[in-house]
Amino acid sequence: MSLPTLTGVGRLTADPELRFTQSGKAVASIALAFNSRRLNQQTQQWEDGDTFYIRGTVWDRLAENATESLAKGVEVLVTGEVRTERWEKDGQKHERPALIIRSIAPNLAFATATVSKDAASQPTPGGQRPAAQQRSQPQQRQTPPQDDPWATGGPTEPPF
């Protein structure tokens, strides 16, 4: 049986926290809030309904990219599997919902974003992706072709 999948629009309640496992694998913790804010048709005022708080976990390149790209207060579109975290502290058993995040991105209805492929996801000339230790090297940006209408300094309107 698979875990239930959650897809929704939430807001980060804190900056993502990036750390690395002993083997060097990146993992980030992302605190999210989902609420049912609605416009009251009688008063024309926004009213907050119930709020669902959940801590999400992202791994590998997604963890590094999310940490570099997202911050507290950003509204995001997120998809992942819901699970229950269980632990014991001082003889007391605890549990809470958790989210294994598979994708996360800023909601462009309320923000702008500049998208660029990260160096670690680009194949090398031999077709292989760079090793994890090469990820920390500064990313080199390619200069767009002179006739690229979407490049900086190009026309302000699409060419169609």
N, C-alpha and C positions, 0 to 999 in steps of 0.2 A: 504494500500500500504506500502510495507516495504522500508527501507532505502537501498540505493545502497551499495554493499559490495566491499571493496577494499582489494586486496591481492597483496603484492608486497615486493620488497627488497628496503629498505631505510637505512638511516644513522641517528643516533642520533646527533642533533646539540647542545645538552646540556645534562648534567646529569639529570636523572629523578628527579622530585621534589615530595617527599612524604609528605602528610599531612593527617590529620584525621578530619572527620566531628564531630559535637558535640556529636553524638551518638557513636563515636568511630570507625566508618567505615573508612578503609584505602582508599585513593584515590591518584593517582600519575598522574602528568602531564608529557608527553613525547613529546619533540619537534623533529619532523622528517623532513628529506629532501629526496625527490625522484628525481633522475636526469636521463637524457638520455645520459650518457657518451658512446661514440662510438670510435672505432679504425678507423682512417682515413687510408684506404687502400693505398692511394698514398704516404702519408708522414710517415706512420707507427707510428703516434703520436696519443695519446688519446685526444679527443676533448669533452668538456662539452657542452651539449645541454641545453634545458630548464630545470629548476629546479622547483619542486612543493614542497612548504613548508606547513606543516600541524601540528597542535598540537593535540596529542592524549591523551585520558584519559583512565586509567585503574583503576579498583576497586578491593577491598577486597584483597585476598591472592595474586592475580596476580600483584596488585600494589606493595605489599611488596616484592615479589620475583623479579619483574622487577627492583625495586630500588636497591636491594642487588646485582643483577647480571649484570646490564647493565651500561654503562658509555658513556659520550660524545665520538663520533667518531666511535662507534661500528656499524657495518653493521648488520641489523636485517631483519628477515622475519616477516612480520606483516599482520594480518587479522583483519578487523573491519568494522563497518558501518560508512559511511560518512554522516554527517549532517551539518547544518548551525547553528553556534552560533550567536545570536543577542543580542545586548545590547545598552544602551543609556548612553552617558557620556557628560556632559555639554550641554545637549539639542541636541546633535548630535547623530544620529543613526549609528551604526556600525554593520558589519557582516563579518564573515570569515568562511571558511570550518573548520570542526573539525572531529576527528576520535574517535569513541568509540571502543577501542581496545579489541578484544576477545582473541587473542593469539599473542604472541611476543616472539621471540627467536633469539639468535645470529646466524649469517650466518657462519656455520662451514667451508665454503670454505676459510674463511679468519681469523678464530680464532679457538681456542680450548676451550672446556668447560668441567667442571666436573659436572655431573648431580647427584643430590641426592634429594630424596623426602623430603619435609619439614615436620616437626613434626605436623603441624596443619592439614595436609591432611591425616594423618594416623589414621585409626579407633582405638579406645581404645578396650580393651578386651571385653567390652559389646557391641561393634559394633558401638558406637557413636563416632563422631569426637570431639576432645577437644574444649572447649569453647574458644571464641575469646580472653579472658583475659589470657588464658594459652599459647597463641602463642608467647608471649614475653619471655618465659622461654628458657634457652639455649637448643639447639638441642642435643640430645644424639645420637651418632653414634653407630650402631651395628657393632660388629666385624664379618667379613665374615667367613664362615666356612673354615677350614683348606684346604679342597679339592677344593675350589673355584678357577678356573684357571684365573678368571678375577680380583681377589683381588690383592691389592698391594703386591708386592714381589713374585707374581706368574710368570709363564712363560711369556716371551716377545712375543711369538707367540701364536695364538689361538690353542687349542688342536685338531683341525681337519684338 
